[in-house]
Amino acid sequence: MSKKRIKIPSENVLFEVSKDGVAILDTTVGMKDVDGNMTALCDLCSVDIGPMKDIKHIESPEVISRVVKHGYRPEEMLRKSAEMLESMGETNEAFIRDIMDKTLKSWIEMVDKSETPWALCENCHGAIQAYMKHKEAFI
């Protein structure tokens, strides 16, 4: 039985993490040959969305950038990031807020520089669609 190979857009981001947040140093874009049965993860919340060959929801980098510029925030990603800090024993709420602010700022910068399509789970795709509909006069 042969494996089904597919080509997908690929983006490698080189970044530096410091006390001031994440700085993007370089981004390279290309195509990558992958096994179509490889598990894909949602680019917003990292949930398993099934085999790469069966991804249902893909949004362009322009759409994602536009909704983010108009206020969309990845609540699930932010919640998981805060939970990670708390699971590491961090209890200082001001410190957690500061780190979360820097995380969000870095994420917004990364979204703005992204040049590849975004694979989305059902929930994140629905949230993006609802946000676009709600803000359609601006987007």
C-alpha angles and dihedrals in degrees: 000000000000123000118243109240121202134181118235132179111262131199125190116196122195110202140170123220119210139153087276094058133258122331119197108225102177141353126200125187129199145126123283128202109224140167105267089220092058112119115257123211127211109260091221106042103011095233117150109264099180134251118355091236091058102049107144104188123050124163126191119248087244093059093048092046091049095051091046091051087053094053109276111148127190096238095180093052091047092048091051091048092052091047090052091055091048092047087055088059099260110151103161103108094196090053091048091050090049092050091045091051090051091046092052093046091051092046091051090051090050091049091050091054096042115119102178133080118267120234110214136193120231093264097048092043089052091048092050092047092048091047092050091049091048092048098033093126089061101036 
